[in-house]
Amino acid sequence: MASIDRTAYPHFNKRFSARELSNCYELNDEEQNFIHRYARSSRGHLVLSIILKTRQQLGYFAALPDIPNQIVTHLAAQLEVDTALWQPNEAHYRTTLHRYRNACRTLLGSSTFTGESREQLLSSVRNASLTMSDPADLINVAVEELSNANIELPAFSTLDRLVGHVRQKVHESLYKEITSTLRSNDYQSLDALLQVQKGERITDFARMKQTPGPATLNNFRNWAERLVQLNSILDPKPFFENIAYTKIRQFSAEALAYEVSDMRGISNDAKRYTLLLSLLHQSQSKTRDELIDMFLRRMMRVQHTARDNLRNLQENNRALEEALINILGQVLQYAEGGEANEVLGQHVRETLDARGGIEALNAQFKLVTAYHNDNYLPQLWPVHAVNRSVIFRVLSLIQIQSSTQDKSLLRALDFISEHRTTRKDYLPLGINLQFASQRWQTFIRTKDGETSMLDRRSLEVCVLIHLAEALQGGDLYVEDSGAYADYRKQLMPWSECQENLSEYCQSLNLPTSASGFVGSLREQLAEAAAKIDQGFPANSELTIDDDGTPHLKRQKASSLPEGLDEFKKEAYERIPERHLLDILKNVQYWSNYTRHFGPPSGADTKISNSTSRYLFTVFGYGCNLGASQTARHAPDSIHRQTLRRINTQHINASKLEAALSDVIGEYARFELPSFWGKSNVAIADGTQMELRKNNLLGEQHIRYGGYGGIAYHHISGEYIALFSHFISCGVWEAVYILDALLLKGSEAQWYENVR
């Protein structure tokens, strides 16, 4: 059975703030008239108002004993009646309650949950089960379907049984459909994943769950061999032709959370093979992504190393540059003497001969000028040469396609792949170089006598660097990958966009035509410019130079208010020190964020005293103690095996984000943070976090000077982290600022400005 707290099924589970009571349980004139029309006594007025308002908020008629006293008190105050009239015993006036509820149904235009409603709901849940697995998500679909149809919600247990029955039937049919075409050798290959092969120490199932290390050349080579091994097991794509990708991902996540013993213990053979196929499918896709990540990092490192080598050469040749400048200075001194041209020429030749002669000086000149203008291109090949064999090996294992009409880069890739084993220095000019800049084209093109040729080494480096840029930008994609797949497949078809355009624009108050949209933007821009111009004369903090350069003056620090020290002292005396575990427990009491944690199947956990164990797991892994150290200092009922299993199977990144959203939403309900700042303003900032050098995410950060990643936070004006991303050091941080405008995980995350 799914927990009601993990679903959107409405119920009374927390205290209301004054603002929430005012927003949800305020009686309007129409409702006041309705209450006085259908109820005669003051007690009837109170009972009917409670039934009406709770029905509006919950979607069903709640049992009277379950209604919080806060609601009773709030409605009684509006009706100016005594709360002592409230008697939550339904047996005393069952007939009256029946009449009241029918009157509310008439007013709201709602209907009861009937057999016809059940059949309609079964169809909706069945369709949703083809893309969803979590029972809580399916219950949410059922609640939304009934709410949209204005049908009263049945008891939660009714929805839970209905969803569980449909989900099981759909999953059984999917298991049979996926495994129906498996052959005997396919069964043997899948069974072998759960067995330790001769000469090995772990199973292939455990090996599939391994993560890559840093993008070293050895790891790059090993991960390429990993893809070869995964491809040699089985091609899972034909078995998932008619299966939604979200379903494959959910089955894979369930298999990923299981241990080998758990997989062997699954008695349903079709389910076990489906989970293995899903995990294999996702492992192959993820390995391709990780190989592309390594390729991008290797090419980025090639360019960084080439630039460093250029700077070293420039520093080493500084003395040579100064010597050549000194020769030029001597020539200029002779020229200032006003001597005849023959005498001047004689002095110049003597000066050049004294410095080694024209041939030696010409060689020095070419050496110095080769590294001017930050031309690091000649330094790329020596750094890249060690990577080329592994890179071509990886490129032969993946299928790269273009998402645009321009195929010139792919043709160039085929060209260098064809000539990767040749020892010739120059290749014929047989490809289009329009993908490369003019600087690159000049560097690549050369002449062999009178024939225009291409420098093979320079061309190879150029193509691979542009290949990395195109993969990052989405101009190229990798078939059967995840992060580098064709983004166009995720877009809504244009025909569907046209159908939904009017409704979408209406909901956002936008014009439906292109000309109208442009005109609206121009009007908004003109209004904003006029507003700024109007306020500029009175703005003493901003000045603009004659050349149009704006300058913002540094704000003066405001003086500290009187009595601040006494206030801080008093505040610290009143605020007790709390243990971090106590804080986690108190936050759990208010927000119940551990409701998102649970087994990968989506069912309720069977762990006894699960909340306590979840809190210890969050504490141990959040403080980086780990399972062993946490269990060592925890009560005897907390074991390290339990903590490790919870962290592996019951908690993942998406569940932590959902729990964080609950905490932020509960924080937003308090009035105190609103005095600290605005909820619709946020800042974005990154903090370097140290990492062990055993993962693909960590890098050496140039600005911070350390190894690790960047924890990129969005902090609300009310001083709470709305959400965070953990990104590598080499990415463009500005992209993640836009996430503040795209993501909404809690009520506190709608804000207008990001600074």
C-alpha positions, -999 to 999 in steps of 0.1 A, spaced: 0 0 0 13 35 -9 15 60 19 -10 88 16 17 114 25 36 105 -7 6 113 -29 -14 144 -38 -45 129 -22 -58 159 -1 -60 154 36 -54 173 69 -18 167 78 -5 200 92 -15 232 110 -27 261 90 -12 296 90 -34 326 92 -27 334 56 -37 298 45 -69 300 65 -78 333 49 -70 321 14 -88 287 17 -116 290 42 -130 325 37 -167 327 30 -179 349 2 -213 364 -2 -227 336 -24 -216 310 1 -231 330 30 -264 332 12 -263 294 4 -256 286 41 -285 307 54 -308 293 28 -303 256 36 -296 258 73 -320 273 99 -301 272 132 -267 286 142 -254 251 146 -266 242 111 -249 273 97 -216 262 113 -219 226 102 -229 234 66 -201 260 62 -176 234 74 -189 208 51 -189 232 21 -154 246 26 -137 213 34 -154 198 3 -140 226 -18 -105 221 -5 -104 183 -3 -126 172 -32 -146 149 -9 -166 151 23 -143 146 52 -155 128 84 -165 154 109 -142 141 137 -112 146 113 -118 183 108 -92 205 126 -103 229 153 -85 257 134 -111 255 106 -140 253 130 -128 284 149 -121 304 117 -155 297 102 -173 302 135 -158 337 137 -170 346 103 -206 334 111 -204 350 145 -215 318 163 -201 300 193 -176 271 186 -193 251 214 -221 245 189 -198 222 169 -206 185 176 -185 162 153 -206 131 161 -223 123 127 -247 98 142 -267 126 159 -278 142 126 -272 117 98 -303 128 78 -294 165 81 -258 158 69 -271 138 39 -293 168 30 -264 192 35 -240 172 13 -266 169 -15 -270 207 -14 -232 212 -16 -231 189 -46 -258 209 -63 -239 242 -56 -206 228 -68 -220 209 -97 -202 177 -86 -211 141 -88 -204 110 -67 -179 82 -76 -200 56 -95 -193 25 -115 -191 46 -147 -166 69 -130 -146 38 -120 -144 25 -156 -133 59 -168 -106 61 -141 -94 26 -148 -87 36 -184 -68 67 -174 -47 49 -148 -40 20 -173 -27 45 -199 -6 63 -173 8 30 -161 25 26 -195 48 55 -187 48 56 -149 57 30 -122 54 46 -88 20 39 -72 21 74 -57 23 89 -92 -5 68 -105 -27 78 -75 -19 114 -84 -31 108 -119 -64 93 -105 -69 123 -82 -63 148 -111 -86 129 -134 -114 129 -109 -108 165 -99 -110 177 -135 -142 158 -140 -156 173 -107 -162 139 -93 -159 133 -55 -128 114 -45 -134 80 -31 -115 68 0 -78 67 -3 -78 29 2 -101 25 -28 -78 44 -51 -48 26 -37 -63 -9 -44 -75 2 -78 -41 16 -88 -22 -14 -74 -44 -38 -93 -41 -19 -126 -3 -14 -121 3 -51 -115 -17 -61 -146 1 -36 -168 35 -46 -155 28 -82 -160 18 -76 -196 49 -55 -202 71 -82 -188 56 -107 -211 58 -84 -241 94 -75 -235 106 -111 -229 84 -128 -255 110 -128 -282 140 -138 -261 158 -169 -274 175 -196 -254 210 -180 -259 196 -147 -248 183 -162 -215 218 -177 -210 235 -144 -216 212 -126 -191 216 -154 -165 253 -151 -168 252 -115 -157 242 -127 -122 270 -153 -119 307 -148 -111 325 -160 -142 357 -181 -139 387 -159 -132 365 -129 -121 358 -115 -87 325 -98 -93 295 -104 -115 289 -86 -148 257 -72 -131 278 -55 -105 303 -43 -131 275 -27 -151 268 -5 -120 304 8 -118 311 45 -125 340 59 -145 370 75 -130 387 107 -142 392 112 -179 428 98 -179 440 81 -210 439 47 -193 404 51 -181 394 64 -215 408 32 -231 392 9 -204 358 26 -209 359 20 -246 365 -17 -239 336 -16 -215 313 -5 -243 326 -33 -264 318 -58 -237 283 -44 -231 275 -45 -268 287 -81 -270 262 -93 -243 230 -85 -261 213 -58 -282 183 -48 -260 168 -22 -283 146 -47 -303 129 -58 -271 118 -22 -262 104 -11 -296 69 -3 -283 79 5 -247 80 41 -234 115 54 -226 103 65 -192 93 29 -184 128 16 -195 144 42 -172 122 32 -143 129 -5 -147 166 2 -150 165 24 -118 149 -5 -99 175 -29 -111 203 -5 -103 191 -3 -67 191 -40 -62 220 -62 -51 228 -94 -69 211 -114 -43 179 -93 -47 179 -100 -84 184 -137 -80 156 -137 -54 130 -124 -79 107 -154 -85 90 -139 -116 114 -148 -144 98 -123 -169 103 -95 -144 139 -104 -137 148 -106 -174 130 -73 -180 150 -55 -153 183 -70 -166 174 -59 -202 165 -24 -190 197 -21 -170 218 -33 -200 200 -8 -222 207 21 -199 243 10 -192 251 10 -229 235 44 -234 252 58 -203 286 44 -213 283 62 -247 276 94 -228 306 89 -205 329 82 -234 318 114 -251 324 132 -218 359 118 -217 365 128 -253 354 163 -246 376 166 -216 406 151 -235 402 176 -263 397 205 -239 429 194 -221 447 193 -254 439 229 -260 447 240 -225 481 222 -226 489 237 -260 482 272 -247 504 265 -217 532 253 -239 528 284 -260 532 306 -230 563 287 -219 578 291 -253 571 328 -253 587 331 -219 617 311 -230 621 332 -262 618 365 -244 656 369 -244 657 361 -281 631 388 -288 651 413 -268 682 405 -288 665 410 -321 650 443 -308 686 453 -298 698 447 -333 670 469 -347 680 496 -322 716 496 -334 704 499 -371 682 528 -361 712 545 -344 733 543 -376 703 556 -397 701 587 -375 737 596 -383 729 609 -418 755 587 -434 754 578 -471 734 547 -481 765 527 -489 780 535 -456 748 528 -437 744 495 -456 779 485 -447 773 492 -410 740 472 -411 757 442 -427 785 444 -401 760 445 -373 741 415 -387 773 395 -392 783 403 -356 751 387 -344 755 355 -363 747 364 -399 715 368 -419 707 331 -421 709 326 -383 689 358 -376 663 348 -401 658 315 -383 655 333 -350 630 357 -365 608 328 -378 610 311 -344 598 343 -326 571 352 -350 557 317 -351 543 322 -315 530 357 -319 493 366 -317 486 337 -293 489 312 -322 488 280 -302 477 259 -332 512 245 -340 514 232 -304 482 210 -306 495 180 -325 523 170 -300 498 170 -272 470 153 -292 492 125 -306 489 103 -275 451 104 -276 445 96 -313 444 58 -312 419 57 -283 398 85 -299 395 67 -332 387 35 -313 358 53 -296 346 69 -328 344 35 -344 321 22 -316 295 50 -318 273 64 -345 275 102 -349 248 120 -369 241 156 -377 210 174 -364 214 201 -391 216 201 -429 253 208 -428 272 175 -432 306 190 -439 320 182 -405 309 145 -407 325 142 -442 357 156 -428 355 131 -399 351 102 -424 381 117 -443 405 117 -414 392 83 -402 400 69 -436 436 83 -435 443 77 -398 469 51 -405 487 68 -434 522 82 -428 519 109 -454 524 144 -442 500 159 -467 466 149 -480 448 159 -512 424 188 -510 392 167 -513 369 180 -485 350 212 -477 364 231 -447 335 255 -443 330 243 -407 364 257 -397 373 294 -392 396 312 -416 424 310 -391 421 272 -390 418 270 -428 450 290 -433 468 268 -408 456 236 -425 462 245 -462 497 242 -476 514 236 -509 534 207 -521 552 223 -550 525 239 -570 497 216 -557 474 228 -528 473 202 -501 461 197 -465 484 192 -436 472 158 -422 481 164 -386 466 199 -385 435 187 -402 430 158 -378 433 181 -347 410 207 -363 382 182 -371 383 166 -336 382 200 -319 352 211 -340 336 177 -334 338 182 -296 322 217 -300 294 204 -322 286 176 -298 284 201 -269 263 225 -289 238 198 -302 247 202 -339 258 166 -338 243 137 -318 252 102 -309 227 75 -317 215 54 -288 230 77 -262 213 97 -235 228 131 -228 241 134 -264 210 120 -282 191 139 -309 173 167 -290 147 170 -318 131 138 -307 122 154 -274 104 183 -291 67 185 -295 55 179 -331 47 212 -349 11 201 -356 5 197 -318 22 230 -311 -2 247 -336 -32 230 -318 -21 242 -284 -8 276 -294 -40 296 -287 -46 281 -253 -9 284 -243 -7 321 -253 -40 328 -236 -28 313 -203 4 335 -204 -14 365 -218 7 365 -250 -3 375 -285 -10 345 -308 7 359 -339 44 366 -346 38 402 -355 17 407 -324 44 391 -302 71 413 -316 49 444 -312 42 434 -276 79 431 -269 86 465 -284 59 480 -263 73 465 -231 108 476 -241 96 512 -248 78 512 -214 108 500 -196 131 525 -213 107 554 -206 105 543 -169 143 543 -166 146 576 -184 121 592 -161 139 580 -130 174 586 -142 177 623 -132 170 615 -96 193 585 -96 225 597 -79 241 562 -79 243 558 -117 262 580 -141 268 577 -178 299 591 -195 299 610 -228 310 579 -246 279 560 -232 298 540 -206 276 535 -174 292 537 -140 275 524 -108 289 541 -76 299 520 -47 272 521 -20 282 534 13 279 510 42 250 518 64 257 524 100 249 497 125 217 503 145 221 512 181 218 484 206 227 457 180 252 440 203 227 438 231 201 424 207 225 397 194 234 388 230 197 385 240 189 365 208 217 340 214 206 335 250 170 328 239 179 305 210 192 272 224 219 252 207 205 222 190 220 190 178 219 185 140 199 153 145 174 173 166 171 198 138 165 171 112 139 156 135 121 189 140 121 197 103 107 162 96 79 169 121 69 200 102 75 190 66 75 151 67 102 151 39 111 115 45 78 105 29 97 107 -5 121 80 6 113 44 -1 122 12 -21 127 15 -58 94 -4 -65 75 26 -52 57 7 -24 58 16 12 89 6 31 88 -24 53 117 -12 75 106 -9 111 109 26 126 118 38 91 117 75 99 144 72 125 166 52 102 160 76 73 171 105 96 203 88 106 210 80 70 205 116 60 227 127 89 255 102 82 258 107 45 250 144 46 279 150 70 301 127 50 305 103 79 294 72 60 275 42 72 302 27 95 310 58 115 273 68 118 264 34 131 293 34 155 280 65 173 243 58 169 219 37 190 223 -1 189 192 -4 167 210 14 138 233 -9 118 257 1 91 242 -25 67 208 -9 71 221 26 65 241 15 35 211 -3 20 188 27 26 213 51 9 216 27 -20 181 16 -26 157 40 -8 173 75 -15 185 90 -48 190 125 -62 154 130 -74 140 119 -40 164 143 -22 152 171 -45 116 163 -37 124 163 0 142 196 -3 112 211 -21 90 201 9 114 218 33 115 250 12 77 250 9 73 246 47 99 274 52 79 297 29 48 293 51 64 312 80 60 349 82 94 358 97 115 352 65 93 377 47 109 405 68 144 395 56 139 400 19 117 394 -11 107 359 -22 108 368 -59 144 378 -59 174 354 -59 211 354 -64 232 327 -80 266 317 -68 290 288 -70 312 272 -43 340 248 -50 337 214 -33 367 191 -30 363 157 -47 384 126 -48 401 120 -80 381 89 -88 352 103 -108 345 120 -142 330 151 -127 360 165 -108 385 189 -125 412 213 -116 396 247 -113 416 276 -126 401 303 -105 398 284 -72 431 266 -77 418 232 -64 405 199 -76 367 192 -74 334 205 -87 312 235 -83 281 235 -61 259 261 -79 232 275 -57 202 298 -61 197 317 -29 163 334 -23 160 369 -9 145 352 22 179 334 28 172 299 18 188 278 -10 160 272 -35 179 245 -55 214 235 -63 233 219 -91 266 202 -89 286 210 -120 321 204 -133 346 232 -132 348 236 -170 312 244 -178 297 278 -185 281 287 -152 258 313 -168 237 286 -184 225 274 -149 212 309 -140 184 303 -164 173 273 -143 159 297 -118 133 307 -144 126 272 -157 124 250 -125 96 251 -100 100 226 -72 82 244 -44 60 274 -36 90 295 -29 106 292 -63 85 316 -84 107 347 -86 112 375 -111 148 385 -108 180 366 -106 211 386 -97 
